Amino acid sequence: MNNQQVWKNYEHESKVEKFYASGIDGFHDYHKGYLNFGYWTRDGMTYEEAAENLVRHAGELLGLGQGSILLDVGCGMGTQDIALFRACNPESIDALDVTWKHIERARIRALREGVGEDRIRFHHGSATKLPFPDNSFTHLLSIEAPEHFDTREKFFHEAFRVLKPGGVMVLTDYGLVRPPRNMFERGAIDFARRLWQVPKANIYENNIYQSKLEAAGFQAIAIDTIGKYTIPGYYFEHRRPESVAEIKKIRGFWKGIVGGYLIDVGVYGAYKLGLCEYLIVCAKKPII
Ligand SMILES: C[S@@+](CC[C@H](N)C(=O)[O-])C[C@H]1O[C@@H](n2cnc3c(N)ncnc32)[C@H](O)[C@@H]1O
C-alpha cells in the first residue's frame, strides 16, 4: 500500500481532490459511501439498491470471478470494492483514488467489514500515472470517474498498459450525444464542467470516445447509453427533502445545496436536451 501523495496546486488532481474532500468528514455512512448515480431498473428502488445495482451490473459486464485480478480506478470510499469482492470473489482488488480522504475511509471500511489487506489494497494516486507495472491486471473498472481524469485519453493509454493481454475494461462515464447547437448550450456545458472539475479536453461525442479507445489499442469496444436508468433517478433522489437536509449538513449550503444543485441541473438538463448521455463502456486488450 502506498502513502499520501501531494498534488501541486496547478495540477488538476489537486482541484479534484479539494472538490471531493470537502465535507467528507461528515459523510460517514450516508448513501453507504457510494457516490455513483445508481442504476434504477425497478420501481421503488432506494438509492443504496440502485447504487449497488450499478456496481453489480459493471461486475457482470467485466466477467469478474475467481482468479480475477482487478484494478478499480476512482474507487471513491471503497464500498464498491467490498461489494464486488463479496459478490464475485476475485483473487485480489487494487483500488486507487486521487482523494486521500476517500482512501482513508476505504481502508477503515475494509477493516470494519473484515476484508483483509492481502486481498483488497487501497492506493492514493492518479489514473493518468498508475503506480503499477505493465500487464498487471486481468480486469479494470472505473465508475463515474473518467470524466475527471486529466486527460481521459491519457488514462486509456495507462489502462491499456497495466492490463494483461486479453484483459477487460469496463467504464461508466458521460459523453456528448451531439455537439452543442448554440451559445446557451455551449455556455451551460462549460459552466457545469468547470463546477464539476471536468477538463475541457474530456468533452466530446461518442464516436471520438471510441476512436480514442482504439488509438490506445483497445478492441471489441461497446459503448452503450443508459442515461434513462441513471440520470433521472439520481436527480430526483437529490430533490427529496431528506436528501437536501442531509447534503446541507454534510457539505454546507453553498457547496452542497447551491453547487450540487447546479451540477445536478446541468447534467439532468443536458440529458433532457439530448446533449449528454450516461455511458457504459466495455473494451478488451487484444491477446497479441
Ligand atoms: C463520482 S466519484 C465516484 C466514486 C466511486 N467510483 C463511486 O461510484 O462511489 C469520482 C471519483 O473519482 C476520483 N478521481 C477523480 N480524478 C481522479 C484521478 N485522476 N485519479 C484517480 N481518481 C480520481 C474522485 O476522487 C472520486 O472519488
The ligand as an SDF file (V2000), in Angstrom:
LIG
                    3D

 27 29  0  0  0  0  0  0  0  0999 V2000
  -18.1720   10.4480   -8.7740 C   0  0  0  0  0  0  0  0  0  0  0  0
  -16.9080    9.8310   -7.7640 S   0  0  0  0  0  0  0  0  0  0  0  0
  -17.1710    8.0650   -7.9620 C   0  0  0  0  0  0  0  0  0  0  0  0
  -16.5320    7.2790   -6.8610 C   0  0  0  0  0  0  0  0  0  0  0  0
  -16.8700    5.8050   -6.8600 C   0  0  0  0  0  0  0  0  0  0  0  0
  -16.4990    5.1640   -8.0950 N   0  0  0  0  0  0  0  0  0  0  0  0
  -18.3520    5.6160   -6.6040 C   0  0  0  0  0  0  0  0  0  0  0  0
  -19.0650    5.4110   -7.5820 O   0  0  0  0  0  0  0  0  0  0  0  0
  -18.7790    5.6870   -5.4400 O   0  0  0  0  0  0  0  0  0  0  0  0
  -15.4320   10.0960   -8.7280 C   0  0  0  0  0  0  0  0  0  0  0  0
  -14.1650    9.6070   -8.0270 C   0  0  0  0  0  0  0  0  0  0  0  0
  -13.0650    9.7230   -8.9360 O   0  0  0  0  0  0  0  0  0  0  0  0
  -11.9290   10.1210   -8.1910 C   0  0  0  0  0  0  0  0  0  0  0  0
  -10.9560   10.6960   -9.1500 N   0  0  0  0  0  0  0  0  0  0  0  0
  -11.0870   11.8320   -9.8670 C   0  0  0  0  0  0  0  0  0  0  0  0
   -9.9730   12.0510  -10.5980 N   0  0  0  0  0  0  0  0  0  0  0  0
   -9.1220   11.0230  -10.3640 C   0  0  0  0  0  0  0  0  0  0  0  0
   -7.8260   10.6720  -10.8350 C   0  0  0  0  0  0  0  0  0  0  0  0
   -7.1330   11.4380  -11.6850 N   0  0  0  0  0  0  0  0  0  0  0  0
   -7.2850    9.5020  -10.4170 N   0  0  0  0  0  0  0  0  0  0  0  0
   -7.9510    8.7090   -9.5340 C   0  0  0  0  0  0  0  0  0  0  0  0
   -9.1710    9.0080   -9.0330 N   0  0  0  0  0  0  0  0  0  0  0  0
   -9.7580   10.1400   -9.4410 C   0  0  0  0  0  0  0  0  0  0  0  0
  -12.5020   11.1070   -7.1770 C   0  0  0  0  0  0  0  0  0  0  0  0
  -11.6500   11.3250   -6.0840 O   0  0  0  0  0  0  0  0  0  0  0  0
  -13.7990   10.4070   -6.7920 C   0  0  0  0  0  0  0  0  0  0  0  0
  -13.5900    9.5070   -5.7250 O   0  0  0  0  0  0  0  0  0  0  0  0
  1  2  1  0
  2  3  1  0
  2 10  1  0
  3  4  1  0
  4  5  1  0
  5  6  1  0
  5  7  1  0
  7  8  2  0
  7  9  1  0
 10 11  1  0
 11 12  1  0
 11 26  1  0
 12 13  1  0
 13 14  1  0
 13 24  1  0
 14 15  1  0
 14 23  1  0
 15 16  2  0
 16 17  1  0
 17 18  1  0
 17 23  2  0
 18 19  1  0
 18 20  2  0
 20 21  1  0
 21 22  2  0
 22 23  1  0
 24 25  1  0
 24 26  1  0
 26 27  1  0
M  CHG  2   2   1   9  -1
M  END
$$$$
